[in-house]
Amino acid sequence: MRPSIKQVALQAGVSIATVSRLMNQPDSVGIDTASKVYQAMKTLAFRPNFSGRNLRAGRSRTVGVVLPTFSNTVFAQCLQGLETVAREREYSVMVTATEYRQQDEAAAVELLLAHRVDGVILTVADAEASTTLDLLDHEKIPYVLVYNQPQQSVRPSVSVDNQLAAYDAVSKLIELGHRQIQMLAGHFHASDRALQRYHGYLQAMQQHGLEPLAPIEVARHTYTSLDFDYLQTFRDPSQRPSALFCSNDLLALSVMRDLRVLGLRVPDDVSVMGFDGIPLGELMDPMLSSVEQPSEQIGALALRTLVTAIEEQQEGHPTSVATHILPHTVRLGGSVKPFVQPFVKPFVQPVIQLFTTLP
């Protein structure tokens, strides 16, 4: 049972009215008394209740949503899907974002729990080693991960198979004749999805007998400013890959812009493949090639899965751990073209060999 306001009052040695007044009108309580109450709240792990009416009814009919960012429309699509189902089920949604800062995940969840949400839908930096998920497990608060795909632990989630999807995308580039393929991503420590996609890249390269190139990691996962440091080697055709596989579409769109500014053509000089399949990519010229994942379906299924877990818990039934892997597709657009080895006339090679063997 979660601690009550009465327990806080007993712990602090004050009246229930004093605790209530502190939560609603903090300035009306003296500093010494307030310190005792706050210490009692901390000791009991008490969270103020901002929706007492719903609490008395036993549930708030509100779910919390924690996403990495609002700047990537893939998460907006997910939110749209879960919001539609939430309205059908007569649930409200509270949303917050962490901007890929792992240290902000716990604070975001704590804020939602303070508002007594019935459960949480979230994307975390690392689903295998998350203190935030450990807290939710410990307190038996229903939650469902979206886009995260736990590999070792058993945690409820809805996603595509990130590694397989990346493998399919890179294999498609290889089928089109590309051999020098490089991956562009944000820092892997901030996104286990990007790391799983990198493993898919490695798997495809190795299984086709190709040498993987060192990944290019940039500071942000969704956008790179007009800074060409990460593309310096691309000025030299001999150092330039024929294709880039990007961990998400916004990075792919950013690199397409930067390549054009450098005077390089997409896809004539470099082919670009993204990941997410956001609608904006289809409006670009050339149209962005990408791995499409069904983000609205991910959000909708996550909400249904969470509501089932909430209802099972409230009815006293064991909460089931549901893991869903949804299908993906590889969409080919104008940003990718077949790679053809430059033609070298037959008589050129013997001449090159002659000069290289002269004393």
N, C-alpha and C positions, 0 to 999 in steps of 0.2 A: 504494500500500500504506500502511496505517496504521502509524505508528511503533510499534516493539516496546519491551518493557521492557529488552531488551538495548541498543537504541540509546540509551535514556535513561541507562542505566548508563555507556555509553561517553562520552556527552556530558557527564555530570556528573563523570566520573573516579572512579566508585565501582563496587562489585561489584553484580551482579544481585541478590544476596541482600539487600543494603542497600536497594535500591529496593523490593523486595518487602516487606521489614520495615517500611519507611516507610508503605506503603499499608495494611498490615494492623495494625501496632502503631506509630503515629506517635510515641508517647512514648519508644520504645526507640531513636530516632535523634537524635543531637545537633543542635542548632540550626543550626550552620554547615553540616553535611553535608546536613541537610534543605533548607536554602536553595538549595544547589547542585542538588539533585535537582528541586526545584520549578521552578527556573529552566530546567533542561533540559526538563522537561515542557512548560513554557510555550513554549520555543523550538521544540520539535518538534510542538507541538499534540497532545500525547499525552493520552489519556483513560484513567484507571484502568479495569481490567476487573473488574467485580464478579461475573462468571459465567464463570470460566475453563473449566469443563467444557464448556459450550456453545460457547465460542470455539474450543476445540480441535476441536470437531465441525464448525466452519466457519460456524455460525449459532446464534443464541440462541432462535429460534422465539418471539420476543417482539416485539410491536409497541407503540410508544408512542402515546399519545393526548393531545393538548393541546386543551382546550376553554376557552371564555371564562369559564364559570361552571357550577356545579352547581345553582344556585338556580332555573334555568329548566328545566322538565321537558322542553322540546324537545330539550335536549342529553342528558338521561337516556334519552329514547326512542332517540336516535341511538346512544348507548352500548350500549343493550340489543340493537339490531340488529347492531352489529359484534361484540359479545361472543358472540352466538349463533353467528355464522359462524366466529369465532375458535376456539371449542371444536370445531366440526366439522372445522376444518383443523388442529387440535392446536397452536394458538398461544395464548400467554399475552398478557395486556393490562396495560400500566402506564399509569395515568391521572394527569394533573395539570391544574390550572386556572390561568388568568391573571387572572381577575376583570376582564377587559376592559382590563388595563394593557398597552399595547403594549410598554413597556420590559421586561416580564417574560417576553415570548415567547421571546427568545433563551435566557434562563436556564432556562426550562422544558425547551426542546429539548436544551440542553447536559446537563441532568440525565439525561434519557432516554438520550442518546447515551453518557453515562458508564456506563450499565448495558448498553451494547452491544445496544440494540434493533436489529432487522433493518430497520425502517422506521418511519415516523411518519404518523399521521392527525391533522390539526390544522385549527383555525379561527383565522385571524389577523385583525388589525384592518384591514389593507389588503393584499390579495393582489397589487396592482400594484407596491407600493413596500415590500417587506418584506426587511430584511436577514437575517431568520431563514430565509426561503425561499432567498435568495441563497446562504447558507451551505450549506444542504442540496443545492442545485444544484451548488455548487462541489465538495463532497465526495462527490457522486454517491450520496447516501443516498436511497433510494426514499421517497416521501411522496405523500399524497393529501389535498387540501383537502376539507372538508365545509362546506356552506353558502356559502362564498366562491365567487364566480363571476367569475373574471378576465375583464376586457373586452379588454385590449390584449395582455397576455402569454399565452404558451401554457404552462399549468401544469395538472397532473392535478387534477381536481376532480369532486365530485358535489354537485349542488344543484338547486333549482328555478330558473326564470328569475325572479329577484327583481323586475326592472322590470316584466315582463309581468304577474306575479301582482298587483303593486300596481296596475297599470293596470286590470286586470280588477275588482279590489275597488272602486276609486274609481268606475269606470264603472257598477258595479252601484248604488252610492249615487246617482249622477246619474240612472240609469234610474228610481229610486224618487222622483225629484223634488227631490233635494237640490242646492242651488246654492252655498251657503256651506259648504264642506268644508275643514277644517283638519287638518294632520298633526301628530301628537305622536310624538316619538322621543327616544332618548338622543343624546348628542353624535355627530355624523356622523363626526368624525375617529377615533372608537373603533370604528366598525363600517361597513365598506364595504357590507354588506348593507342597513343602514338607509338609506344614501345612495342606493343603487340603487333602493330602494323609493320614496324621495322623488322620484327622476326619473320613476318610473312614475306617481306622483301628479301631477306637473307635466304629464306627457304627456296624461293623461286629462283634466285640467282644460282645458288649452289646446286639445285636439282637439274639445272640446265647447263651445268659445267662452266658457269661464268664467275668471274672474280668480283665480289661485292666491292663497291666503293665506300669510302668513309662517309657517314651521313653528315649533312649540313644541319647543324642545330642553331636556330635563331632565338632571340630573346622572347618573342611573343608567339603564341600558338595561332592567333587569328589574324594578325596583320603585321607587316614589316614596314617601317618608315622608309622614306626614300634614301636608303643607305646601301651602297653597293659593295661594302666590304665582304659580304658573304658570297659575292659573285666575282671577285677579282680574278680568279683563275679562268673564268669563262671568256675573258678577252683573248686568250690563246686557244685557237681551234684544236690544237693537239691535247690540251688539258680539259677540254669541254666535253661533258657527257652528251650523248645524242638525245637522251630523254631524262626528265626529272619526274620522280614520283613524290607527290606532296602528301603530307599526313592529313591535310584537310583542304577544302576548296578555297577558303579565304587566303591561305598561304599560296595556293596555286595562282589565284588571281593577282596577288601581290607580286609574285615572281614574274608573271607574264608582263606586268607593267614595267618592272625593273629591267627585264631583258630588252623590251622595246626601247627604253631610254638609253640603254647601252648600244643601241644600233643593231641588235640581234632580232631575228624574225622567228616567231612562233607560228607554225611548227617547222619552218624550213631549216633553221639553225638548231633549235632545241624543241623537242616535243614535251608537252606538259600534261601530266595526269594528276587529277585531284582525288579527294575522298570526301564523300558526304552526299553529293548530288543535289546541292541547293539549287532552287529555281533560278537564281541570279546567273549561275554558270551557263544556263541555256540561252541567256540574252546577250552573252558576250560574243565578240567577233575577233578571232574564231571562237566557236562554241567550246566550252570547257569539257574535255573528257574527264570522267569521274566514276568512282564507285558510288552507286546510289544505295543509301540505306533508308528504310521506310520510317522516317522520324515521327510523323504523326501517329503511325501505328504503334511505335515504341512508347510514346506518351500515353496513348489510349489504353494499351495493354497494361502498362505500369499502374495506371490508376485503378483499373479493374482488379489487378492482382493485390494492390494495397488494400482496397475496400474489403476484399475477401478475407485478408489477414486480420483486419480490424474487427470484422464481424465474428470471425472465429474466436478471437481473443475475448470479445465481450460476451460471447455465449459460453465461454469456459472450455472451448475445444482446443486441442493442440494446434498451434499455428503452423501451417505447411510452408515449406521453403520451395518456392516456385522459381525455376530458371527457364527463361525463354530465349531461344536463338531464332531470330527472324531472317528471312532470305535477303540477299543483296544481289545487285546486278552491276555489270560493268558497262557504262554508257560511253560510246566512242563519239567524239565530236571533232571539230576542226583543229583543236589544239594538239592533236597527235596525228602523225603521218608515218607510213612505212619508211624504214631507213634503208637506203640503198648505198652500198659501199662505193666510194668514188672510183670511177673507171680509170685504170692505168693502162696505157697502150703497151702491147707485148714487148716492143723494142726498148722501152724505157728501163725496165728492170735490169737487163744485162748491162746497160750503160752505167747504171747506178753501182752495180757490183764491180765493174771495171775500175771505176774511180776509187771505190773504197778499198781495193786491193793494191793500188799503186803504192810504191815505196815513198 
